[in-house]
Amino acid sequence: MGLQSDTVYTYRVRSVNSIAASEWSNEATAATPLTAPLAPTNLKATVISAGRVDLTWHVIVTNETAVAVWRKTGSGAFQRVAALPPGSTSYSDTSVTTGSTYTYQVRTVNDYLAMEQRCHGHHALRRPEVVCVRRW
């Protein structure tokens, strides 16, 4: 039997033989988690100025509760820089500095899972070459 995502199921059991059936057991309840939201696609980063990078992407709204933008500088760790409403398709990062390399991730998230797409470029140049790779 296939189960639906984000659904509460309640169960109870009893024994049966050729003569009689027992009383029903107590109820046990379990909830299935939400399925993963669809990952953003077509992520692009554009250097607008020495202090601004604009990100755009496509998203198909499914069951996400937010869109999160993450960034790392150089080989550092990713840090969330923005939490946006579901269905958001752009973000302007105005906390960048000339000479740094940034890698971005845009993630659609729900209460259980996140899906991401990455993009990186060298901000040291006025118009960097930006390479985006979809990652599941």
MDAnalysis code that builds the backbone (N, CA, C; Angstrom):
import MDAnalysis as mda
import numpy as np

u = mda.Universe.empty(408, n_residues=136, atom_resindex=np.repeat(np.arange(136), 3), trajectory=True)
u.add_TopologyAttr("name", ["N", "CA", "C"] * 136)
u.add_TopologyAttr("resid", np.arange(1, 137))
u.add_TopologyAttr("resname", ["MET", "GLY", "LEU", "GLN", "SER", "ASP", "THR", "VAL", "TYR", "THR", "TYR", "ARG", "VAL", "ARG", "SER", "VAL", "ASN", "SER", "ILE", "ALA", "ALA", "SER", "GLU", "TRP", "SER", "ASN", "GLU", "ALA", "THR", "ALA", "ALA", "THR", "PRO", "LEU", "THR", "ALA", "PRO", "LEU", "ALA", "PRO", "THR", "ASN", "LEU", "LYS", "ALA", "THR", "VAL", "ILE", "SER", "ALA", "GLY", "ARG", "VAL", "ASP", "LEU", "THR", "TRP", "HIS", "VAL", "ILE", "VAL", "THR", "ASN", "GLU", "THR", "ALA", "VAL", "ALA", "VAL", "TRP", "ARG", "LYS", "THR", "GLY", "SER", "GLY", "ALA", "PHE", "GLN", "ARG", "VAL", "ALA", "ALA", "LEU", "PRO", "PRO", "GLY", "SER", "THR", "SER", "TYR", "SER", "ASP", "THR", "SER", "VAL", "THR", "THR", "GLY", "SER", "THR", "TYR", "THR", "TYR", "GLN", "VAL", "ARG", "THR", "VAL", "ASN", "ASP", "TYR", "LEU", "ALA", "MET", "GLU", "GLN", "ARG", "CYS", "HIS", "GLY", "HIS", "HIS", "ALA", "LEU", "ARG", "ARG", "PRO", "GLU", "VAL", "VAL", "CYS", "VAL", "ARG", "ARG", "TRP"])
u.atoms.positions = np.array([
    [0.845, -1.176, 0.000],
    [0.000, 0.000, 0.000],
    [0.890, 1.238, 0.000],
    [0.689, 2.139, -0.953],
    [1.456, 3.374, -1.003],
    [0.894, 4.399, -0.036],
    [1.769, 5.118, 0.619],
    [1.344, 6.142, 1.572],
    [1.489, 7.516, 0.944],
    [0.642, 8.439, 1.317],
    [0.692, 9.823, 0.864],
    [1.640, 10.620, 1.750],
    [2.371, 11.556, 1.171],
    [3.234, 12.411, 1.987],
    [2.392, 13.388, 2.797],
    [2.948, 13.853, 3.901],
    [2.312, 14.838, 4.770],
    [0.900, 14.406, 5.194],
    [0.780, 13.144, 5.607],
    [-0.510, 12.580, 5.993],
    [-0.378, 11.854, 7.329],
    [-1.386, 11.966, 8.175],
    [-1.411, 11.268, 9.459],
    [-2.203, 9.983, 9.279],
    [-1.605, 8.872, 9.691],
    [-2.270, 7.569, 9.640],
    [-2.456, 7.054, 11.057],
    [-3.613, 6.444, 11.323],
    [-3.906, 5.850, 12.630],
    [-4.182, 4.366, 12.430],
    [-3.577, 3.547, 13.290],
    [-3.695, 2.092, 13.168],
    [-4.193, 1.487, 14.474],
    [-4.866, 0.335, 14.352],
    [-5.173, -0.526, 15.477],
    [-5.294, -1.943, 14.925],
    [-5.043, -2.917, 15.769],
    [-5.043, -4.311, 15.328],
    [-5.847, -5.176, 16.298],
    [-6.165, -6.384, 15.836],
    [-6.784, -7.370, 16.701],
    [-6.459, -8.758, 16.155],
    [-6.581, -9.736, 17.009],
    [-6.337, -11.127, 16.624],
    [-7.640, -11.775, 16.201],
    [-7.540, -12.649, 15.221],
    [-8.721, -13.358, 14.732],
    [-8.333, -14.828, 14.531],
    [-9.181, -15.744, 15.013],
    [-9.005, -17.166, 14.687],
    [-10.327, -17.700, 14.157],
    [-10.457, -19.002, 14.009],
    [-11.672, -19.575, 13.419],
    [-12.893, -19.483, 14.332],
    [-12.695, -19.142, 15.597],
    [-13.814, -19.090, 16.547],
    [-14.247, -17.661, 16.864],
    [-13.285, -16.763, 17.070],
    [-13.648, -15.414, 17.524],
    [-12.554, -14.403, 17.177],
    [-12.868, -13.172, 17.457],
    [-11.907, -12.082, 17.275],
    [-11.699, -11.380, 18.609],
    [-10.494, -10.922, 18.842],
    [-10.205, -10.196, 20.078],
    [-10.745, -8.773, 19.988],
    [-10.661, -8.061, 21.103],
    [-10.975, -6.626, 21.097],
    [-9.892, -5.909, 20.278],
    [-10.225, -4.739, 19.817],
    [-9.239, -3.936, 19.087],
    [-8.187, -3.407, 20.056],
    [-6.984, -3.240, 19.561],
    [-5.899, -2.671, 20.368],
    [-6.110, -1.168, 20.524],
    [-5.228, -0.558, 21.300],
    [-5.208, 0.903, 21.354],
    [-4.796, 1.438, 19.976],
    [-5.006, 2.719, 19.738],
    [-4.626, 3.328, 18.466],
    [-3.180, 3.801, 18.518],
    [-2.490, 3.642, 17.408],
    [-1.138, 4.175, 17.237],
    [-1.170, 5.076, 16.012],
    [-0.577, 6.248, 16.121],
    [-0.619, 7.234, 15.050],
    [0.788, 7.551, 14.572],
    [0.932, 7.708, 13.260],
    [2.217, 8.081, 12.655],
    [1.931, 9.033, 11.494],
    [2.858, 9.968, 11.262],
    [2.712, 10.924, 10.166],
    [3.852, 10.726, 9.168],
    [3.513, 10.744, 7.897],
    [4.545, 10.671, 6.863],
    [5.067, 12.086, 6.607],
    [6.360, 12.222, 6.324],
    [6.912, 13.564, 6.095],
    [6.504, 14.115, 4.732],
    [6.709, 15.415, 4.581],
    [6.515, 16.046, 3.283],
    [7.556, 15.513, 2.313],
    [7.221, 15.489, 1.045],
    [8.222, 15.155, 0.040],
    [9.114, 16.373, -0.167],
    [10.263, 16.138, -0.738],
    [11.207, 17.237, -0.976],
    [10.614, 18.226, -1.972],
    [10.844, 19.513, -1.739],
    [10.402, 20.495, -2.728],
    [11.263, 20.388, -3.982],
    [10.766, 20.868, -5.097],
    [11.563, 20.860, -6.317],
    [12.714, 21.843, -6.182],
    [13.881, 21.451, -6.676],
    [15.064, 22.309, -6.592],
    [14.931, 23.495, -7.544],
    [15.488, 24.642, -7.156],
    [15.532, 25.770, -8.089],
    [16.347, 25.388, -9.323],
    [16.071, 26.026, -10.440],
    [16.825, 25.775, -11.672],
    [17.305, 27.091, -12.256],
    [18.235, 26.987, -13.194],
    [18.706, 28.144, -13.977],
    [19.220, 29.277, -13.101],
    [19.978, 28.942, -12.066],
    [20.555, 29.955, -11.175],
    [21.626, 30.750, -11.913],
    [21.534, 32.072, -11.818],
    [22.499, 32.962, -12.466],
    [22.923, 34.034, -11.475],
    [24.206, 34.374, -11.508],
    [24.738, 35.468, -10.686],
    [25.300, 36.522, -11.627],
    [24.954, 37.773, -11.374],
    [25.426, 38.886, -12.197],
    [26.018, 39.944, -11.289],
    [27.272, 40.335, -11.587],
    [27.906, 41.409, -10.828],
    [27.350, 42.727, -11.336],
    [26.711, 43.482, -10.450],
    [26.114, 44.763, -10.803],
    [27.087, 45.895, -10.513],
    [27.793, 45.786, -9.392],
    [28.781, 46.799, -9.002],
    [29.775, 46.143, -8.056],
    [30.739, 46.917, -7.579],
    [31.744, 46.384, -6.655],
    [31.117, 45.895, -5.355],
    [29.922, 46.340, -5.042],
    [29.280, 45.953, -3.793],
    [27.949, 45.240, -3.958],
    [27.674, 44.723, -5.188],
    [26.371, 44.088, -5.389],
    [26.440, 42.969, -6.426],
    [25.880, 41.820, -6.044],
    [25.699, 40.688, -6.958],
    [24.220, 40.348, -6.952],
    [23.619, 40.293, -8.139],
    [22.215, 39.907, -8.262],
    [22.116, 38.437, -8.643],
    [21.266, 37.721, -7.936],
    [21.000, 36.314, -8.226],
    [19.583, 36.186, -8.761],
    [19.410, 35.359, -9.775],
    [18.079, 35.026, -10.285],
    [18.024, 33.516, -10.497],
    [16.835, 32.965, -10.412],
    [16.636, 31.536, -10.609],
    [15.180, 31.293, -10.943],
    [14.883, 30.087, -11.364],
    [13.502, 29.678, -11.609],
    [13.119, 28.696, -10.516],
    [11.872, 28.746, -10.099],
    [11.378, 27.803, -9.103],
    [9.942, 27.453, -9.447],
    [9.632, 26.182, -9.328],
    [8.251, 25.726, -9.473],
    [7.723, 25.549, -8.060],
    [6.730, 26.327, -7.708],
    [6.193, 26.290, -6.346],
    [5.473, 24.968, -6.136],
    [5.936, 24.223, -5.134],
    [5.291, 22.955, -4.790],
    [4.890, 23.033, -3.318],
    [5.713, 22.507, -2.465],
    [5.375, 22.474, -1.037],
    [6.433, 23.172, -0.185],
    [7.171, 24.100, -0.777],
    [8.184, 24.788, 0.017],
    [7.553, 25.818, 0.937],
    [8.244, 26.057, 2.041],
    [7.800, 27.069, 2.987],
    [8.686, 28.307, 2.923],
    [9.814, 28.194, 2.210],
    [10.727, 29.327, 2.053],
    [11.745, 29.012, 0.965],
    [12.401, 30.067, 0.514],
    [13.563, 29.946, -0.367],
    [14.727, 30.557, 0.403],
    [15.806, 29.797, 0.565],
    [16.952, 30.269, 1.338],
    [18.145, 30.488, 0.419],
    [18.843, 31.608, 0.615],
    [20.058, 31.910, -0.132],
    [21.236, 31.734, 0.815],
    [22.196, 30.912, 0.413],
    [23.397, 30.642, 1.197],
    [24.602, 31.108, 0.399],
    [25.638, 31.542, 1.106],
    [26.850, 32.039, 0.450],
    [28.069, 31.615, 1.244],
    [29.137, 31.301, 0.517],
    [30.425, 31.121, 1.187],
    [31.442, 31.996, 0.487],
    [32.416, 32.443, 1.246],
    [33.495, 33.269, 0.734],
    [34.730, 32.396, 0.632],
    [35.336, 32.347, -0.568],
    [36.518, 31.512, -0.772],
    [36.216, 30.064, -0.451],
    [37.073, 29.457, 0.382],
    [36.866, 28.049, 0.759],
    [36.191, 27.917, 2.117],
    [35.599, 29.001, 2.601],
    [34.923, 28.982, 3.904],
    [33.638, 28.163, 3.894],
    [32.944, 28.201, 4.985],
    [31.691, 27.459, 5.144],
    [30.513, 28.287, 4.629],
    [29.486, 27.595, 4.164],
    [28.270, 28.283, 3.742],
    [27.552, 28.879, 4.945],
    [27.017, 30.081, 4.743],
    [26.189, 30.747, 5.740],
    [24.948, 31.281, 5.044],
    [23.820, 31.166, 5.712],
    [22.589, 31.687, 5.120],
    [22.624, 33.204, 5.154],
    [22.344, 33.820, 4.009],
    [22.329, 35.278, 3.926],
    [20.922, 35.831, 3.729],
    [19.965, 34.944, 3.384],
    [18.592, 35.429, 3.203],
    [17.610, 34.271, 3.317],
    [16.449, 34.562, 3.896],
    [15.310, 33.650, 3.901],
    [14.165, 34.405, 3.239],
    [13.717, 33.907, 2.097],
    [12.742, 34.608, 1.273],
    [11.415, 33.850, 1.245],
    [10.331, 34.524, 0.893],
    [9.029, 33.857, 0.816],
    [9.018, 32.772, -0.266],
    [8.139, 31.785, -0.148],
    [8.020, 30.747, -1.184],
    [7.752, 31.385, -2.543],
    [8.355, 30.819, -3.581],
    [8.154, 31.330, -4.933],
    [9.082, 32.464, -5.327],
    [9.934, 32.945, -4.416],
    [10.865, 34.032, -4.741],
    [11.822, 33.583, -5.840],
    [12.185, 34.507, -6.731],
    [13.050, 34.161, -7.863],
    [14.243, 35.096, -8.033],
    [14.514, 35.943, -7.037],
    [15.678, 36.828, -7.155],
    [16.115, 37.318, -5.778],
    [17.381, 37.727, -5.736],
    [17.951, 38.280, -4.507],
    [19.145, 39.141, -4.892],
    [19.300, 40.296, -4.249],
    [20.461, 41.162, -4.438],
    [21.338, 41.079, -3.202],
    [22.565, 40.602, -3.390],
    [23.531, 40.512, -2.298],
    [24.350, 41.796, -2.297],
    [24.126, 42.626, -1.305],
    [24.805, 43.925, -1.236],
    [25.900, 43.945, -0.173],
    [26.297, 42.761, 0.298],
    [27.346, 42.716, 1.315],
    [28.624, 42.076, 0.774],
    [28.821, 42.147, -0.534],
    [30.027, 41.585, -1.152],
    [31.119, 42.642, -1.250],
    [32.355, 42.173, -1.376],
    [33.488, 43.091, -1.522],
    [34.342, 42.681, -2.710],
    [34.958, 43.664, -3.359],
    [35.829, 43.420, -4.491],
    [37.012, 42.556, -4.068],
    [37.398, 41.625, -4.941],
    [38.551, 40.779, -4.689],
    [38.215, 39.463, -4.017],
    [36.962, 39.226, -3.678],
    [36.568, 37.980, -3.015],
    [35.874, 37.056, -4.007],
    [35.953, 35.765, -3.730],
    [35.253, 34.760, -4.525],
    [34.082, 34.246, -3.703],
    [32.902, 34.234, -4.312],
    [31.694, 33.801, -3.625],
    [31.075, 32.614, -4.339],
    [30.574, 31.693, -3.573],
    [29.780, 30.577, -4.087],
    [28.409, 30.680, -3.446],
    [27.381, 30.592, -4.263],
    [26.013, 30.730, -3.782],
    [25.259, 29.409, -3.915],
    [24.341, 29.189, -3.011],
    [23.368, 28.114, -3.092],
    [21.999, 28.732, -2.870],
    [21.062, 28.334, -3.682],
    [19.668, 28.729, -3.469],
    [18.915, 27.442, -3.201],
    [18.233, 27.388, -2.077],
    [17.558, 26.174, -1.644],
    [16.074, 26.436, -1.446],
    [15.246, 25.556, -1.966],
    [13.839, 25.552, -1.590],
    [13.743, 24.619, -0.396],
    [13.030, 25.042, 0.619],
    [12.956, 24.251, 1.845],
    [11.506, 24.098, 2.285],
    [11.257, 22.985, 2.989],
    [9.991, 22.828, 3.684],
    [10.322, 22.358, 5.089],
    [9.357, 21.861, 5.816],
    [9.595, 21.501, 7.211],
    [10.521, 20.308, 7.390],
    [10.805, 19.564, 6.301],
    [11.607, 18.351, 6.428],
    [12.871, 18.358, 5.587],
    [12.821, 18.914, 4.369],
    [13.902, 18.735, 3.414],
    [14.251, 20.031, 2.707],
    [15.430, 20.034, 2.066],
    [15.853, 21.165, 1.252],
    [16.478, 20.651, -0.036],
    [16.248, 21.362, -1.134],
    [16.880, 21.054, -2.412],
    [17.629, 22.307, -2.842],
    [18.787, 22.128, -3.483],
    [19.629, 23.287, -3.771],
    [20.145, 23.307, -5.193],
    [20.573, 24.491, -5.605],
    [21.340, 24.685, -6.818],
    [22.471, 25.633, -6.475],
    [23.675, 25.365, -7.010],
    [24.861, 26.163, -6.687],
    [25.289, 27.040, -7.853],
    [25.945, 28.115, -7.514],
    [26.494, 29.013, -8.516],
    [27.742, 29.653, -7.932],
    [28.808, 29.772, -8.726],
    [29.988, 30.453, -8.193],
    [30.617, 31.340, -9.251],
    [31.330, 32.331, -8.798],
    [32.016, 33.240, -9.696],
    [33.076, 34.009, -8.936],
    [34.001, 34.598, -9.671],
    [35.063, 35.384, -9.046],
    [34.655, 36.851, -9.066],
    [34.356, 37.370, -7.902],
    [33.881, 38.742, -7.798],
    [35.022, 39.747, -7.952],
    [36.252, 39.276, -8.033],
    [37.390, 40.180, -8.161],
    [37.332, 40.949, -9.482],
    [36.653, 40.409, -10.488],
    [36.544, 41.057, -11.781],
    [35.228, 41.809, -11.880],
    [35.162, 42.798, -12.721],
    [33.936, 43.577, -12.899],
    [32.808, 42.704, -13.459],
    [33.095, 41.887, -14.436],
    [32.107, 40.990, -15.044],
    [32.664, 39.563, -14.998],
    [32.493, 38.876, -13.888],
    [33.070, 37.541, -13.768],
    [32.360, 36.519, -14.649],
    [33.102, 35.492, -14.998],
    [32.468, 34.344, -15.635],
    [31.798, 33.559, -14.522],
    [30.545, 33.283, -14.663],
    [29.792, 32.590, -13.622],
    [29.439, 31.202, -14.129],
    [29.744, 30.202, -13.325],
    [29.436, 28.824, -13.672],
    [28.434, 28.303, -12.661],
    [27.325, 27.765, -13.132],
    [26.301, 27.213, -12.243],
    [26.176, 25.728, -12.486],
    [26.092, 24.982, -11.414],
    [25.962, 23.531, -11.505],
    [24.772, 23.107, -10.669],
    [23.870, 22.362, -11.258],
    [22.720, 21.856, -10.505],
    [23.185, 20.666, -9.683],
    [22.838, 20.661, -8.410],
    [23.248, 19.589, -7.514],
    [22.040, 19.110, -6.724],
    [21.849, 17.825, -6.658],
    [20.722, 17.247, -5.923],
    [21.165, 16.808, -4.592],
])
